[in-house]
Amino acid sequence: MPWVVAFLFGLLHGFGFAGALREIGLPETDVPMALLTFNLGVEAGQLVIVAVCLVVIGLLRRVAPQALRPATLVATYAIGITASYWFIDRLIA
């Protein structure tokens, strides 16, 4: 069921982005290609980040297994703090 939530969130986000593209004056016929290429770029970037993280985790497991848990906690808190900052910033702005 989580995939349904992710799908609906992505769909809603895509509609918002398409509306923003129209507002800046992008011709109606160019919106689908702009959305496709933007999303492909985002997905490619996410795959690169995941690959780098997997390599770092693999190295930590081999070189310093005792550092894996603290590194995971630091990464988790960093992600949460960044997401919270962006959320609050968008609420205020």
The first five atom37 places (N, CA, C, CB, O) and aatype in JSON, in Angstrom:
{
  "aatype": [12, 14, 17, 19, 19, 0, 13, 10, 13, 7, 10, 10, 8, 7, 13, 7, 13, 0, 7, 0, 10, 1, 6, 9, 7, 10, 14, 6, 16, 3, 19, 14, 12, 0, 10, 10, 16, 13, 2, 10, 7, 19, 6, 0, 7, 5, 10, 19, 9, 19, 0, 19, 4, 10, 19, 19, 9, 7, 10, 10, 1, 1, 19, 0, 14, 5, 0, 10, 1, 14, 0, 16, 10, 19, 0, 16, 18, 0, 9, 7, 9, 16, 0, 15, 18, 17, 13, 9, 3, 1, 10, 9, 0],
  "atom_mask": [
    [1, 1, 1, 1, 1],
    [1, 1, 1, 1, 1],
    [1, 1, 1, 1, 1],
    [1, 1, 1, 1, 1],
    [1, 1, 1, 1, 1],
    [1, 1, 1, 1, 1],
    [1, 1, 1, 1, 1],
    [1, 1, 1, 1, 1],
    [1, 1, 1, 1, 1],
    [1, 1, 1, 0, 1],
    [1, 1, 1, 1, 1],
    [1, 1, 1, 1, 1],
    [1, 1, 1, 1, 1],
    [1, 1, 1, 0, 1],
    [1, 1, 1, 1, 1],
    [1, 1, 1, 0, 1],
    [1, 1, 1, 1, 1],
    [1, 1, 1, 1, 1],
    [1, 1, 1, 0, 1],
    [1, 1, 1, 1, 1],
    [1, 1, 1, 1, 1],
    [1, 1, 1, 1, 1],
    [1, 1, 1, 1, 1],
    [1, 1, 1, 1, 1],
    [1, 1, 1, 0, 1],
    [1, 1, 1, 1, 1],
    [1, 1, 1, 1, 1],
    [1, 1, 1, 1, 1],
    [1, 1, 1, 1, 1],
    [1, 1, 1, 1, 1],
    [1, 1, 1, 1, 1],
    [1, 1, 1, 1, 1],
    [1, 1, 1, 1, 1],
    [1, 1, 1, 1, 1],
    [1, 1, 1, 1, 1],
    [1, 1, 1, 1, 1],
    [1, 1, 1, 1, 1],
    [1, 1, 1, 1, 1],
    [1, 1, 1, 1, 1],
    [1, 1, 1, 1, 1],
    [1, 1, 1, 0, 1],
    [1, 1, 1, 1, 1],
    [1, 1, 1, 1, 1],
    [1, 1, 1, 1, 1],
    [1, 1, 1, 0, 1],
    [1, 1, 1, 1, 1],
    [1, 1, 1, 1, 1],
    [1, 1, 1, 1, 1],
    [1, 1, 1, 1, 1],
    [1, 1, 1, 1, 1],
    [1, 1, 1, 1, 1],
    [1, 1, 1, 1, 1],
    [1, 1, 1, 1, 1],
    [1, 1, 1, 1, 1],
    [1, 1, 1, 1, 1],
    [1, 1, 1, 1, 1],
    [1, 1, 1, 1, 1],
    [1, 1, 1, 0, 1],
    [1, 1, 1, 1, 1],
    [1, 1, 1, 1, 1],
    [1, 1, 1, 1, 1],
    [1, 1, 1, 1, 1],
    [1, 1, 1, 1, 1],
    [1, 1, 1, 1, 1],
    [1, 1, 1, 1, 1],
    [1, 1, 1, 1, 1],
    [1, 1, 1, 1, 1],
    [1, 1, 1, 1, 1],
    [1, 1, 1, 1, 1],
    [1, 1, 1, 1, 1],
    [1, 1, 1, 1, 1],
    [1, 1, 1, 1, 1],
    [1, 1, 1, 1, 1],
    [1, 1, 1, 1, 1],
    [1, 1, 1, 1, 1],
    [1, 1, 1, 1, 1],
    [1, 1, 1, 1, 1],
    [1, 1, 1, 1, 1],
    [1, 1, 1, 1, 1],
    [1, 1, 1, 0, 1],
    [1, 1, 1, 1, 1],
    [1, 1, 1, 1, 1],
    [1, 1, 1, 1, 1],
    [1, 1, 1, 1, 1],
    [1, 1, 1, 1, 1],
    [1, 1, 1, 1, 1],
    [1, 1, 1, 1, 1],
    [1, 1, 1, 1, 1],
    [1, 1, 1, 1, 1],
    [1, 1, 1, 1, 1],
    [1, 1, 1, 1, 1],
    [1, 1, 1, 1, 1],
    [1, 1, 1, 1, 1]
  ],
  "atom_positions": [
    [[0.79, -1.2, 0.0], [0.0, 0.0, 0.0], [0.84, 1.29, 0.0], [-0.9, -0.01, 1.18], [0.35, 2.32, -0.46]],
    [[2.09, 1.28, 0.5], [2.9, 2.51, 0.46], [3.12, 3.03, -0.96], [4.25, 2.27, 1.13], [3.28, 4.23, -1.16]],
    [[3.13, 2.13, -1.94], [3.35, 2.58, -3.31], [2.19, 3.45, -3.78], [3.53, 1.38, -4.24], [2.4, 4.34, -4.62]],
    [[0.98, 3.22, -3.27], [-0.17, 4.05, -3.65], [0.03, 5.48, -3.15], [-1.48, 3.45, -3.09], [-0.21, 6.43, -3.89]],
    [[0.47, 5.62, -1.91], [0.73, 6.94, -1.34], [1.83, 7.64, -2.13], [1.13, 6.83, 0.16], [1.71, 8.82, -2.46]],
    [[2.9, 6.92, -2.44], [4.0, 7.51, -3.21], [3.53, 7.92, -4.6], [5.17, 6.52, -3.32], [3.9, 8.98, -5.1]],
    [[2.72, 7.08, -5.21], [2.2, 7.39, -6.55], [1.33, 8.64, -6.52], [1.4, 6.21, -7.1], [1.48, 9.53, -7.36]],
    [[0.42, 8.72, -5.56], [-0.48, 9.87, -5.47], [0.29, 11.15, -5.14], [-1.55, 9.62, -4.41], [-0.01, 12.21, -5.69]],
    [[1.27, 11.05, -4.26], [2.09, 12.21, -3.94], [2.85, 12.67, -5.17], [3.07, 11.89, -2.79], [2.91, 13.87, -5.45]],
    [[3.43, 11.74, -5.9], [4.16, 12.09, -7.12], [3.26, 12.7, -8.17], [0.0, 0.0, 0.0], [3.65, 13.64, -8.86]],
    [[2.06, 12.17, -8.3], [1.1, 12.71, -9.26], [0.71, 14.13, -8.89], [-0.14, 11.81, -9.34], [0.68, 15.01, -9.75]],
    [[0.42, 14.36, -7.63], [0.06, 15.7, -7.16], [1.23, 16.67, -7.36], [-0.34, 15.66, -5.67], [1.03, 17.8, -7.8]],
    [[2.41, 16.22, -7.04], [3.61, 17.05, -7.21], [3.83, 17.36, -8.69], [4.85, 16.35, -6.62], [4.19, 18.49, -9.03]],
    [[3.61, 16.4, -9.55], [3.77, 16.62, -10.99], [2.77, 17.63, -11.54], [0.0, 0.0, 0.0], [3.11, 18.45, -12.39]],
    [[1.53, 17.56, -11.04], [0.54, 18.55, -11.47], [0.96, 19.95, -11.04], [-0.84, 18.21, -10.89], [0.8, 20.91, -11.8]],
    [[1.49, 20.07, -9.84], [1.96, 21.38, -9.36], [3.11, 21.89, -10.21], [0.0, 0.0, 0.0], [3.17, 23.08, -10.53]],
    [[4.02, 21.01, -10.55], [5.17, 21.41, -11.37], [4.71, 21.78, -12.78], [6.22, 20.27, -11.43], [5.23, 22.73, -13.37]],
    [[3.76, 21.05, -13.32], [3.23, 21.37, -14.65], [2.56, 22.74, -14.63], [2.22, 20.29, -15.12], [2.71, 23.51, -15.58]],
    [[1.84, 23.05, -13.56], [1.21, 24.36, -13.43], [2.26, 25.47, -13.38], [0.0, 0.0, 0.0], [2.07, 26.53, -13.96]],
    [[3.37, 25.21, -12.67], [4.45, 26.2, -12.59], [5.09, 26.41, -13.95], [5.51, 25.75, -11.57], [5.45, 27.53, -14.3]],
    [[5.23, 25.34, -14.73], [5.8, 25.48, -16.07], [4.89, 26.33, -16.96], [6.02, 24.09, -16.7], [5.37, 27.13, -17.76]],
    [[3.6, 26.14, -16.81], [2.66, 26.95, -17.6], [2.73, 28.41, -17.18], [1.21, 26.41, -17.44], [2.66, 29.31, -18.03]],
    [[2.87, 28.66, -15.88], [2.92, 30.03, -15.37], [4.13, 30.8, -15.89], [2.93, 30.02, -13.86], [4.06, 32.01, -16.09]],
    [[5.25, 30.1, -16.1], [6.44, 30.8, -16.59], [6.41, 30.98, -18.11], [7.7, 30.05, -16.18], [7.33, 31.55, -18.69]],
    [[5.36, 30.47, -18.73], [5.19, 30.72, -20.15], [5.63, 29.61, -21.08], [0.0, 0.0, 0.0], [5.75, 29.83, -22.28]],
    [[5.88, 28.43, -20.55], [6.25, 27.3, -21.41], [5.04, 26.91, -22.26], [6.76, 26.08, -20.56], [3.95, 26.73, -21.72]],
    [[5.22, 26.79, -23.57], [4.08, 26.41, -24.42], [3.47, 25.08, -23.98], [4.52, 26.31, -25.89], [4.17, 24.17, -23.55]],
    [[2.17, 25.0, -24.1], [1.41, 23.81, -23.67], [1.95, 22.52, -24.28], [-0.05, 23.97, -24.04], [1.94, 21.48, -23.63]],
    [[2.42, 22.58, -25.52], [2.91, 21.37, -26.2], [4.26, 20.92, -25.66], [3.02, 21.62, -27.69], [4.64, 19.76, -25.86]],
    [[4.99, 21.79, -24.97], [6.31, 21.43, -24.44], [6.27, 20.92, -23.0], [7.22, 22.62, -24.5], [7.27, 20.39, -22.52]],
    [[5.14, 21.05, -22.32], [5.04, 20.66, -20.91], [5.3, 19.16, -20.72], [3.65, 21.02, -20.36], [6.08, 18.81, -19.82]],
    [[4.7, 18.25, -21.49], [4.96, 16.82, -21.25], [6.45, 16.45, -21.38], [4.15, 15.98, -22.22], [6.96, 15.69, -20.56]],
    [[7.13, 16.99, -22.39], [8.55, 16.66, -22.56], [9.39, 17.26, -21.43], [9.07, 17.17, -23.93], [10.33, 16.63, -20.95]],
    [[9.03, 18.48, -20.99], [9.75, 19.11, -19.88], [9.58, 18.29, -18.61], [9.26, 20.55, -19.66], [10.54, 18.09, -17.86]],
    [[8.36, 17.83, -18.35], [8.11, 17.0, -17.16], [8.87, 15.68, -17.24], [6.61, 16.73, -17.01], [9.47, 15.24, -16.26]],
    [[8.85, 15.05, -18.41], [9.54, 13.77, -18.58], [11.04, 13.92, -18.35], [9.27, 13.22, -19.97], [11.63, 13.16, -17.59]],
    [[11.65, 14.89, -19.01], [13.11, 15.04, -18.88], [13.51, 15.47, -17.49], [13.63, 16.05, -19.9], [14.53, 15.03, -16.97]],
    [[12.7, 16.34, -16.86], [12.99, 16.74, -15.48], [12.93, 15.53, -14.56], [12.0, 17.83, -15.01], [13.84, 15.32, -13.75]],
    [[11.87, 14.73, -14.67], [11.72, 13.56, -13.81], [12.81, 12.52, -14.06], [10.35, 12.94, -14.02], [13.28, 11.88, -13.12]],
    [[13.2, 12.34, -15.31], [14.3, 11.4, -15.6], [15.6, 11.88, -14.95], [14.49, 11.24, -17.12], [16.37, 11.07, -14.43]],
    [[15.82, 13.18, -14.99], [17.01, 13.73, -14.35], [16.99, 13.54, -12.84], [0.0, 0.0, 0.0], [18.0, 13.19, -12.24]],
    [[15.83, 13.77, -12.24], [15.68, 13.58, -10.79], [15.92, 12.11, -10.43], [14.27, 14.03, -10.31], [16.65, 11.81, -9.48]],
    [[15.32, 11.21, -11.18], [15.49, 9.78, -10.91], [16.95, 9.34, -11.08], [14.59, 8.95, -11.84], [17.46, 8.57, -10.27]],
    [[17.6, 9.84, -12.12], [19.02, 9.51, -12.32], [19.86, 10.01, -11.15], [19.54, 10.11, -13.65], [20.75, 9.3, -10.67]],
    [[19.58, 11.22, -10.7], [20.31, 11.77, -9.54], [20.09, 10.93, -8.29], [0.0, 0.0, 0.0], [21.02, 10.69, -7.53]],
    [[18.85, 10.49, -8.07], [18.56, 9.66, -6.91], [19.28, 8.32, -6.99], [17.05, 9.43, -6.79], [19.77, 7.82, -5.98]],
    [[19.35, 7.73, -8.18], [20.07, 6.47, -8.34], [21.55, 6.63, -8.05], [19.87, 5.92, -9.75], [22.17, 5.75, -7.45]],
    [[22.12, 7.75, -8.46], [23.54, 8.01, -8.18], [23.75, 8.14, -6.68], [24.02, 9.29, -8.92], [24.71, 7.57, -6.14]],
    [[22.89, 8.87, -6.0], [23.02, 9.04, -4.54], [22.89, 7.7, -3.83], [21.95, 10.02, -4.01], [23.67, 7.41, -2.92]],
    [[21.93, 6.88, -4.23], [21.75, 5.56, -3.61], [22.99, 4.69, -3.85], [20.49, 4.86, -4.17], [23.44, 4.0, -2.94]],
    [[23.53, 4.73, -5.06], [24.73, 3.93, -5.37], [25.91, 4.37, -4.5], [25.09, 4.06, -6.86], [26.63, 3.52, -3.98]],
    [[26.1, 5.67, -4.35], [27.2, 6.17, -3.51], [26.99, 5.75, -2.07], [27.3, 7.72, -3.61], [27.93, 5.33, -1.4]],
    [[25.76, 5.85, -1.58], [25.47, 5.45, -0.21], [25.73, 3.96, 0.01], [24.02, 5.77, 0.15], [26.28, 3.56, 1.04]],
    [[25.34, 3.14, -0.95], [25.59, 1.69, -0.83], [27.09, 1.38, -0.8], [24.92, 0.94, -1.99], [27.52, 0.51, -0.05]],
    [[27.86, 2.1, -1.6], [29.32, 1.9, -1.59], [29.89, 2.3, -0.23], [29.99, 2.72, -2.71], [30.72, 1.58, 0.32]],
    [[29.47, 3.44, 0.3], [29.97, 3.91, 1.6], [29.58, 2.93, 2.7], [29.41, 5.32, 1.92], [30.41, 2.6, 3.55]],
    [[28.35, 2.45, 2.68], [27.92, 1.47, 3.69], [28.73, 0.19, 3.57], [26.41, 1.16, 3.53], [29.14, -0.37, 4.59]],
    [[28.96, -0.27, 2.36], [29.77, -1.47, 2.16], [31.19, -1.3, 2.69], [0.0, 0.0, 0.0], [31.74, -2.2, 3.31]],
    [[31.77, -0.12, 2.42], [33.12, 0.15, 2.94], [33.13, 0.21, 4.47], [33.65, 1.47, 2.36], [34.04, -0.32, 5.1]],
    [[32.14, 0.85, 5.04], [32.07, 0.92, 6.5], [31.94, -0.48, 7.11], [30.88, 1.8, 6.94], [32.57, -0.77, 8.13]],
    [[31.15, -1.33, 6.5], [30.99, -2.7, 7.03], [32.31, -3.46, 7.02], [29.95, -3.47, 6.21], [32.58, -4.26, 7.92]],
    [[33.13, -3.21, 6.0], [34.41, -3.93, 5.89], [35.5, -3.3, 6.75], [34.88, -3.97, 4.44], [36.24, -4.0, 7.44]],
    [[35.6, -1.98, 6.7], [36.71, -1.28, 7.34], [36.46, -1.02, 8.83], [36.97, 0.04, 6.64], [37.33, -1.26, 9.67]],
    [[35.25, -0.53, 9.15], [34.95, -0.17, 10.54], [33.49, -0.51, 10.85], [35.22, 1.34, 10.79], [32.64, 0.37, 10.89]],
    [[33.21, -1.79, 11.07], [31.82, -2.19, 11.31], [31.19, -1.5, 12.52], [31.76, -3.68, 11.49], [29.98, -1.29, 12.56]],
    [[32.01, -1.16, 13.51], [31.47, -0.49, 14.7], [31.0, 0.93, 14.4], [32.53, -0.46, 15.81], [30.25, 1.5, 15.19]],
    [[31.42, 1.51, 13.28], [31.03, 2.88, 12.92], [29.74, 2.92, 12.11], [32.14, 3.53, 12.13], [29.21, 4.0, 11.85]],
    [[29.22, 1.75, 11.71], [28.03, 1.72, 10.86], [26.81, 2.28, 11.58], [27.76, 0.29, 10.41], [26.07, 3.08, 11.0]],
    [[26.58, 1.88, 12.81], [25.39, 2.36, 13.54], [25.44, 3.87, 13.78], [25.27, 1.63, 14.89], [24.45, 4.54, 13.5]],
    [[26.53, 4.44, 14.29], [26.57, 5.9, 14.46], [26.43, 6.66, 13.13], [27.86, 6.31, 15.14], [25.79, 7.7, 13.07]],
    [[27.04, 6.14, 12.08], [26.94, 6.8, 10.77], [25.5, 6.79, 10.28], [27.87, 6.11, 9.75], [25.04, 7.76, 9.69]],
    [[24.79, 5.68, 10.51], [23.39, 5.59, 10.11], [22.54, 6.59, 10.89], [22.86, 4.16, 10.33], [21.66, 7.23, 10.31]],
    [[22.8, 6.72, 12.18], [22.05, 7.69, 12.99], [22.32, 9.13, 12.55], [22.42, 7.52, 14.47], [21.39, 9.93, 12.46]],
    [[23.57, 9.45, 12.28], [23.9, 10.8, 11.82], [23.21, 11.1, 10.49], [25.43, 10.97, 11.68], [22.65, 12.18, 10.31]],
    [[23.24, 10.16, 9.58], [22.59, 10.36, 8.27], [21.08, 10.52, 8.44], [22.9, 9.17, 7.33], [20.47, 11.36, 7.79]],
    [[20.48, 9.72, 9.3], [19.04, 9.79, 9.54], [18.65, 11.15, 10.1], [18.6, 8.69, 10.49], [17.69, 11.77, 9.63]],
    [[19.39, 11.61, 11.1], [19.08, 12.92, 11.68], [19.34, 14.05, 10.69], [19.91, 13.14, 12.95], [18.58, 15.02, 10.66]],
    [[20.38, 13.95, 9.88], [20.68, 14.98, 8.89], [19.54, 15.08, 7.87], [22.01, 14.68, 8.17], [19.14, 16.18, 7.49]],
    [[19.04, 13.95, 7.43], [17.92, 13.93, 6.48], [16.67, 14.53, 7.13], [17.64, 12.49, 5.99], [15.98, 15.35, 6.52]],
    [[16.39, 14.14, 8.36], [15.21, 14.65, 9.06], [15.28, 16.15, 9.31], [0.0, 0.0, 0.0], [14.29, 16.86, 9.13]],
    [[16.45, 16.64, 9.71], [16.62, 18.07, 9.95], [16.47, 18.86, 8.66], [18.0, 18.35, 10.58], [15.81, 19.9, 8.64]],
    [[17.08, 18.38, 7.59], [16.97, 19.07, 6.3], [15.53, 19.1, 5.82], [17.87, 18.38, 5.25], [15.05, 20.14, 5.38]],
    [[14.83, 17.98, 5.9], [13.44, 17.92, 5.47], [12.57, 18.84, 6.32], [12.9, 16.48, 5.55], [11.7, 19.53, 5.8]],
    [[12.81, 18.87, 7.62], [12.04, 19.75, 8.51], [12.29, 21.22, 8.18], [12.4, 19.47, 9.98], [11.36, 22.02, 8.16]],
    [[13.53, 21.56, 7.93], [13.87, 22.95, 7.57], [13.13, 23.36, 6.29], [15.4, 23.11, 7.38], [12.52, 24.43, 6.24]],
    [[13.19, 22.51, 5.26], [12.52, 22.83, 4.0], [11.01, 22.94, 4.19], [12.84, 21.77, 2.94], [10.38, 23.82, 3.61]],
    [[10.44, 22.06, 4.99], [9.0, 22.08, 5.25], [8.6, 23.38, 5.93], [8.59, 20.88, 6.11], [7.66, 24.05, 5.5]],
    [[9.31, 23.74, 6.99], [9.0, 24.97, 7.73], [9.23, 26.19, 6.86], [9.85, 25.07, 9.01], [8.44, 27.13, 6.88]],
    [[10.32, 26.19, 6.08], [10.62, 27.3, 5.19], [9.5, 27.52, 4.18], [11.93, 27.06, 4.46], [9.15, 28.66, 3.88]],
    [[8.94, 26.45, 3.66], [7.87, 26.58, 2.67], [6.55, 27.0, 3.33], [7.67, 25.25, 1.92], [5.73, 27.66, 2.7]],
    [[6.35, 26.64, 4.59], [5.15, 27.08, 5.3], [5.19, 28.58, 5.56], [4.99, 26.32, 6.62], [4.18, 29.27, 5.45]],
    [[6.36, 29.06, 5.92], [6.53, 30.47, 6.25], [6.53, 31.35, 5.01], [7.81, 30.68, 7.04], [5.96, 32.44, 5.01]],
    [[7.16, 30.87, 3.95], [7.32, 31.7, 2.72], [6.04, 31.89, 1.96], [8.32, 31.09, 1.81], [6.03, 32.55, 0.93]]
  ]
}
